[in-house]
């Protein structure tokens, strides 16, 4: 059995690997061409019951905002889990915000995509939600609290 210090280190690497994979996933999704996203949306909707009713109800009009919010909530939560209280927390959060700005700027040059202030605001809101969620909701239930590997 490994000493506790090595177990924590192993867990820390797993969290960081999950964070890195999440950053790559977010970049991939945020920089896909518009036609590919539309094909994926149609394919996904084909598996949903009542997809036609959902489309007609206009509930899917702002799906992209929810995707932006969700991706950056995940990234903000993982960054909080890994770096909260350390010297790297603020630089990481600023780096994630820079990633949000950068992907929005790059989307201007991607066919079928466009830069959007609303998407940038959804990204920023997601970072805040991720931090607040991790710091307030999960610890009170003893879930995923830093140090309880």
C-alpha positions in Angstrom: 0.0 0.0 0.0 1.3 3.5 -0.9 1.9 6.1 1.7 -0.8 8.8 2.0 1.4 11.4 0.3 1.7 9.3 -2.8 -2.0 8.5 -2.9 -2.8 12.2 -2.8 -0.3 12.9 -5.5 -1.7 10.1 -7.7 -5.2 11.5 -7.2 -3.9 15.0 -8.0 -2.5 13.8 -11.3 -5.9 12.2 -12.1 -7.7 15.4 -11.5 -5.2 17.3 -13.6 -5.5 14.8 -16.4 -9.3 15.1 -16.2 -8.9 18.9 -16.4 -6.5 18.7 -19.4 -8.9 16.3 -21.2 -11.8 18.7 -20.4 -9.9 21.7 -21.9 -9.1 19.7 -25.0 -12.8 18.6 -25.3 -14.0 22.2 -24.8 -11.5 23.5 -27.5 -12.6 20.8 -29.9 -16.3 21.6 -29.4 -15.9 25.3 -29.5 -13.8 25.3 -32.7 -15.8 22.8 -34.8 -17.3 24.2 -38.1 -20.9 25.1 -38.0 -22.0 22.4 -40.5 -20.4 19.6 -38.4 -22.3 21.0 -35.3 -25.6 21.0 -37.2 -25.1 17.4 -38.3 -24.3 16.4 -34.7 -27.4 18.2 -33.5 -29.6 16.5 -36.0 -28.1 13.1 -35.3 -28.5 13.6 -31.5 -32.1 14.8 -31.9 -32.9 11.7 -34.0 -32.3 9.6 -30.8 -34.5 11.8 -28.6 -38.2 11.0 -28.2 -40.4 14.0 -29.1 -37.5 15.8 -30.8 -39.9 17.3 -33.3 -42.0 18.8 -30.4 -38.9 20.2 -28.8 -37.8 21.9 -32.0 -41.2 23.4 -32.5 -41.4 24.7 -29.0 -38.3 26.9 -29.5 -36.7 25.3 -26.4 -33.6 24.6 -28.4 -33.0 28.1 -29.7 -30.3 28.9 -27.1 -28.7 25.5 -27.0 -25.3 26.9 -27.8 -25.5 29.2 -24.7 -26.2 26.2 -22.5 -23.2 24.3 -24.1 -20.9 27.3 -23.4 -22.2 27.6 -19.8 -21.8 23.8 -19.2 -18.3 23.5 -20.6 -17.0 26.4 -18.6 -18.9 25.3 -15.4 -17.0 22.0 -15.8 -13.7 23.8 -16.3 -14.2 26.3 -13.5 -15.2 23.5 -11.1 -12.3 21.3 -11.9 -9.9 24.3 -11.7 -11.4 25.1 -8.3 -11.0 21.5 -7.2 -7.4 21.3 -8.2 -6.0 24.8 -7.5 -8.3 26.5 -4.9 -6.2 28.2 -2.2 -3.0 27.9 -4.2 -0.9 30.4 -6.1 -2.1 29.0 -9.4 -5.9 29.4 -8.9 -6.2 33.0 -10.1 -3.8 32.6 -13.1 -5.8 29.4 -14.1 -9.1 31.3 -13.9 -7.7 34.1 -16.0 -6.3 31.6 -18.4 -9.7 30.0 -18.8 -11.3 33.4 -19.4 -8.6 34.1 -22.0 -9.5 30.8 -23.6 -13.1 31.9 -23.7 -12.1 35.2 -25.4 -9.7 33.4 -27.8 -12.2 30.8 -28.9 -14.9 33.5 -29.5 -12.4 35.4 -31.6 -11.4 32.3 -33.6 -15.0 31.4 -34.2 -15.3 34.5 -36.3 -13.0 32.8 -38.9 -14.6 29.3 -38.7 -17.2 28.6 -41.5 -20.7 28.5 -40.1 -19.6 30.0 -36.8 -19.5 33.5 -35.4 -18.2 35.4 -32.5 -20.8 36.3 -29.9 -20.7 38.5 -26.8 -23.6 36.3 -25.4 -21.4 33.2 -25.7 -18.5 35.0 -24.0 -20.9 36.0 -21.1 -22.1 32.4 -20.9 -18.5 31.2 -20.7 -17.7 33.7 -17.9 -20.9 32.8 -16.1 -19.9 29.2 -16.3 -16.6 29.8 -14.7 -18.4 31.6 -11.8 -21.0 28.8 -11.5 -18.2 26.2 -11.4 -16.4 27.9 -8.6 -19.5 28.6 -6.6 -20.8 25.1 -7.1 -17.6 23.5 -6.0 -17.0 25.7 -3.1 -20.5 25.8 -1.6 -22.6 22.8 -2.7 -20.3 19.9 -2.9 -18.3 20.3 0.3 -21.5 20.4 2.5 -22.3 16.9 1.3 -18.7 15.7 1.7 -18.3 15.1 -2.0 -15.1 15.7 -3.9 -13.7 18.0 -1.3 -10.0 18.8 -1.8 -7.9 16.6 0.4 -10.5 13.8 0.7 -9.1 11.6 -2.1 
